[in-house]
Amino acid sequence: MVKTIKEEKLKWVLPIVKKEVKLIDVSKVCPYGKRSLERWVALYKDKGEAGLEPKSTEPKTQKEETPIWMKERVVEVRKKTKKCVLKIH
């Protein structure tokens, strides 16, 4: 039983790389698309097993949270002026 995504990809890629079967034949029985198999084979040939590791989809940078002092200042100004945040801006 396959436990990781990497193992699942290897299960489909290794026979193609070892030239035991053709990519077209595998794509007929594989639940993934032909283009996915092509990309996985290319990654395996280029980077080996490490190329088949799933990549993070998290953003590389995150916006910083608004500082508390600024939030407090906005609340103060809103109370004094009775205006919404957009009008204060």
Buried (B, 14 or more C-beta within 10 A) or exposed (E): EEEEEBEBBBEBBEBBEEEEEEBEEBBEEBEBEEEBBEBBBEBBEEEEBEBBEEEEEEEEEEEEEEEEEEEEEBEEEBEEEEEEEEEEE
